[in-house]
């Protein structure tokens, strides 16, 4: 029975990591919805703030366009979140498989 312990420990750590990233993604989506992305990311430069406003506009457009198509809405949100992560160099750990 001891051989399953390391696997359970790994699964627990993976679940904690998934929960962390899901929470962070929800916070970013909420910030985009409330038009407070720049504040949520603690942005200082004008160009970054301009980019954040652009993403907020894209978020509004995507939400309106796909509101009755949840799968497409999810994919569009994922693209926006990736754009946020890339534009603002948010460091994340890559999930190992």
C-alpha positions as CSV (number, residue, x, y, z in Angstrom):
1,X,0.0,0.0,0.0
2,X,2.9,2.4,0.6
3,X,3.6,2.5,-3.2
4,X,0.5,4.6,-3.8
5,X,1.5,7.3,-1.3
6,X,3.9,9.1,-3.7
7,X,1.3,9.1,-6.4
8,X,-1.3,10.5,-4.1
9,X,1.1,13.2,-2.9
10,X,1.8,14.2,-6.5
11,X,-1.9,14.3,-7.3
12,X,-2.5,16.5,-4.2
13,X,0.2,18.9,-5.3
14,X,-1.2,19.0,-8.9
15,X,-4.7,19.7,-7.5
16,X,-3.3,22.6,-5.4
17,X,-1.5,24.0,-8.4
18,X,-4.6,23.7,-10.6
19,X,-6.7,25.5,-7.9
20,X,-4.1,28.3,-7.7
21,X,-4.1,28.9,-11.5
22,X,-7.9,28.7,-11.7
23,X,-8.2,31.3,-8.9
24,X,-5.8,33.6,-10.6
25,X,-7.6,33.2,-13.9
26,X,-10.9,34.0,-12.3
27,X,-9.4,37.1,-10.7
28,X,-8.1,38.3,-14.1
29,X,-11.5,37.6,-15.7
30,X,-13.2,39.6,-12.9
31,X,-10.7,42.4,-13.4
32,X,-11.4,42.5,-17.1
33,X,-15.1,42.5,-16.5
34,X,-14.8,45.4,-14.0
35,X,-12.4,47.3,-16.3
36,X,-9.7,47.2,-13.6
37,X,-7.2,45.0,-15.3
38,X,-4.4,47.5,-15.0
39,X,-4.9,47.9,-11.3
40,X,-5.1,44.1,-10.8
41,X,-1.8,43.7,-12.5
42,X,-0.2,46.7,-10.8
43,X,0.7,48.3,-14.2
44,X,2.6,51.6,-14.1
45,X,3.5,52.5,-17.8
46,X,1.0,54.2,-20.1
47,X,1.6,51.6,-22.8
48,X,0.7,48.7,-20.5
49,X,-2.4,50.5,-19.3
50,X,-3.4,51.1,-22.9
51,X,-2.9,47.4,-23.7
52,X,-5.0,46.5,-20.6
53,X,-7.8,48.8,-21.8
54,X,-7.6,47.1,-25.2
55,X,-8.0,43.7,-23.6
56,X,-10.9,44.9,-21.6
57,X,-12.6,46.1,-24.8
58,X,-11.9,42.7,-26.4
59,X,-13.3,41.0,-23.3
60,X,-16.5,42.9,-23.6
61,X,-16.9,42.1,-27.3
62,X,-16.1,38.4,-26.8
63,X,-18.6,38.2,-23.9
64,X,-21.3,39.8,-26.0
65,X,-20.6,37.8,-29.1
66,X,-20.4,34.3,-27.5
67,X,-22.7,34.7,-24.5
68,X,-25.0,31.9,-25.7
69,X,-22.1,29.7,-26.8
70,X,-20.3,28.6,-23.7
71,X,-17.6,26.4,-25.4
72,X,-16.7,29.2,-27.8
73,X,-16.8,31.7,-24.9
74,X,-14.4,29.6,-22.8
75,X,-11.9,29.3,-25.7
76,X,-12.1,33.1,-26.3
77,X,-11.5,33.8,-22.6
78,X,-8.5,31.4,-22.7
79,X,-7.1,33.3,-25.6
80,X,-7.6,36.6,-23.7
81,X,-6.0,35.2,-20.6
82,X,-3.0,34.0,-22.6
83,X,-2.7,37.5,-24.2
84,X,-2.7,39.0,-20.7
85,X,0.0,36.6,-19.5
86,X,2.2,37.2,-22.5
87,X,1.7,41.0,-22.7
88,X,2.4,41.6,-19.0
89,X,5.0,38.9,-18.5
90,X,3.2,37.2,-15.7
91,X,5.5,34.3,-14.6
92,X,3.8,31.0,-14.3
93,X,5.1,27.5,-13.8
94,X,4.4,25.3,-16.7
95,X,2.5,22.3,-15.8
96,X,4.5,19.1,-16.1
97,X,2.8,16.1,-17.6
